[in-house]
Structures are given as structure tokens and as C-alpha cells.
Amino acid sequence: MTKVQLENLREGLYNSYRDAHYKAGNIFIRQYQSHREVVKIDAATGHTEIIKTIR
């Protein structure tokens, strides 16, 4: 992880990235300090839906 990514986690923020396991272009991973969330993002509205929480 980069220094900025580690600082984000320490500050209670999250890092967002794509994972090769999910083929759809609107699926992202949000990485928090304590867990990760698989989220689906609607590009037209900006609405996000949590699909799965990984602890």
C-alpha cells in the first residue's frame, strides 16, 4: 500500500479499487481499516449499494 492509502485508513476514510473477481465495470471494493465492502455504483445517479461486507 502507498503512504496515502495507509493515511486514509488511519483517518477513518476508505480506499476504493476494482477487483478482478468482479467483471462488471460498476462493482468496486471499498477498503476500510476494519473491513471491506463490495459496492455497486450507479453512474447515472451516483447511488451506491452495498452488495457484501467482508470482515
Secondary structure, DSSP 4 states (H G I P E B T S, - for coil): --HHHHHHHHTT--EEE--TT--STTEEEEE-SS-EEEEEE-TTT--EEEEEEE-
